[in-house]
């Protein structure tokens, strides 16, 4: 699915998903499958790998970190590729560098998505204020509707 160019002209709706390694992302995708999915949707899975500060690292350490990062991203891509294929949908997996919310909004716009779906970790007000919230950023900056799947929604 990495940059897999499937003919998206046959699909009526492109849906972007902000994903990471958390179970919240997988649960949000499953909620979408159970409640919102259309059989002709085209999904764009968007992942922003963790950033490292390489400025003080030796070349050996940088090389090792990059290999580990590549391995993690490939494993995540394969996991989500399998989940999407089981749902009988088509799509692609894209990665970007930067702040996750900004990357999701940018790629969703580039891909001309009509909906963005994201999970939420359910941070409290103080933690969300201090750390920021990816879903909050997407809600306020996306040019298309955003569906935020709260963890509490999944357990009803």
C-alpha positions in Angstrom: 0.0 0.0 0.0 2.9 2.4 0.3 2.3 4.9 -2.4 0.3 2.2 -4.1 -1.5 4.1 -6.9 -4.8 2.4 -7.2 -7.4 4.0 -9.5 -9.2 6.2 -7.1 -11.5 7.5 -9.9 -13.7 4.4 -9.3 -14.2 5.4 -5.7 -16.9 7.8 -4.6 -15.3 9.0 -1.4 -11.7 9.3 -0.1 -11.3 9.0 3.6 -8.1 9.9 5.5 -7.0 8.3 8.7 -4.5 9.6 11.1 -2.8 6.5 12.5 0.0 5.6 15.0 1.0 2.6 17.0 -1.7 3.0 19.6 -4.7 0.8 20.0 -6.8 4.0 19.7 -6.0 4.2 16.0 -6.9 0.7 15.3 -10.1 1.0 17.3 -11.1 4.2 15.4 -10.5 2.4 12.1 -12.7 -0.5 13.3 -15.4 1.9 14.4 -15.3 3.4 10.9 -15.7 0.0 9.4 -18.7 -0.8 11.6 -20.5 2.5 11.4 -19.5 4.7 8.5 -17.7 2.7 5.8 -19.1 2.6 2.3 -18.0 -0.4 0.1 -16.4 2.0 -2.5 -14.4 4.1 -0.1 -10.8 4.7 -0.8 -8.7 5.0 2.4 -5.6 7.1 2.9 -3.7 5.9 6.0 -1.5 8.7 7.3 1.3 8.1 9.7 3.8 10.6 11.2 6.8 8.7 12.6 8.3 9.8 15.9 10.9 12.5 15.5 14.4 12.2 16.9 17.0 14.8 17.6 20.0 13.6 15.7 22.1 16.7 16.3 24.3 15.1 19.1 24.2 11.5 17.9 27.1 9.7 16.2 26.6 8.4 12.7 26.4 4.8 14.1 23.6 5.8 16.4 21.7 7.7 13.7 22.0 4.7 11.4 20.7 2.4 14.0 17.8 4.7 14.9 16.8 5.1 11.3 16.9 1.3 10.8 14.6 0.8 13.8 12.3 3.6 12.6 12.0 2.1 9.1 11.3 -1.3 10.7 8.5 0.1 12.9 6.9 2.0 10.0 7.0 -1.0 7.7 5.4 -3.2 10.4 2.7 -0.6 11.0 2.1 -0.3 7.2 1.8 -4.1 6.9 -0.6 -4.3 9.9 -2.9 -1.7 8.5 -2.7 -2.9 5.0 -3.9 -6.3 6.2 -6.8 -4.7 8.2 -7.9 -2.6 5.2 -7.7 -5.6 2.8 -9.8 -7.7 5.1 -12.5 -5.0 4.9 -12.3 -5.3 1.1 -11.3 -1.6 0.6 -8.5 -0.2 -1.3 -6.2 2.7 -0.6 -2.7 3.8 0.3 -0.3 4.3 3.2 1.5 7.6 3.5 4.0 9.0 5.9 5.1 12.5 6.6 7.5 14.5 8.7 6.4 17.1 11.2 3.7 17.5 13.8 1.1 14.8 13.4 -1.9 17.0 13.1 -0.3 19.2 10.5 0.8 16.2 8.5 -2.7 14.7 8.5 -4.3 17.9 7.4 -1.7 18.5 4.7 -1.8 15.0 3.2 -5.7 14.8 3.4 -5.8 18.0 1.4 -3.2 16.8 -1.1 -5.1 13.6 -1.6 -8.4 15.5 -1.9 -10.0 13.5 0.9 -13.6 14.2 1.8 -13.4 13.0 5.4 -10.7 12.7 8.1 -11.1 10.0 10.8 -8.9 10.0 13.9 -8.9 8.4 17.3 -8.3 10.2 20.6 -6.4 9.2 23.6 -8.8 10.9 26.0 -6.3 13.2 27.6 -7.7 15.4 30.4 -7.9 19.2 30.0 -4.6 20.0 31.6 -2.6 17.4 29.8 -4.2 18.3 26.4 -3.5 22.0 27.1 0.1 21.4 27.9 0.9 18.7 25.3 -1.6 19.7 22.6 -4.0 17.3 21.0 -3.6 15.8 17.5 -7.4 15.4 17.1 -8.0 19.0 18.4 -5.5 20.3 15.8 -7.2 18.4 13.0 -10.7 19.6 14.0 -9.6 23.2 13.9 -7.4 23.1 10.7 -9.0 20.5 8.4 -10.8 21.8 5.3 -13.1 18.8 5.3 -15.3 17.2 8.0 -13.5 15.3 10.8 -14.8 12.3 12.7 -13.1 11.9 16.1 -13.7 8.4 17.6 -13.5 8.7 21.3 -12.4 5.7 23.3 -15.6 6.0 25.5 -17.6 5.6 22.3 -16.0 2.2 21.7 -17.0 0.7 25.1 -20.8 1.5 25.0 
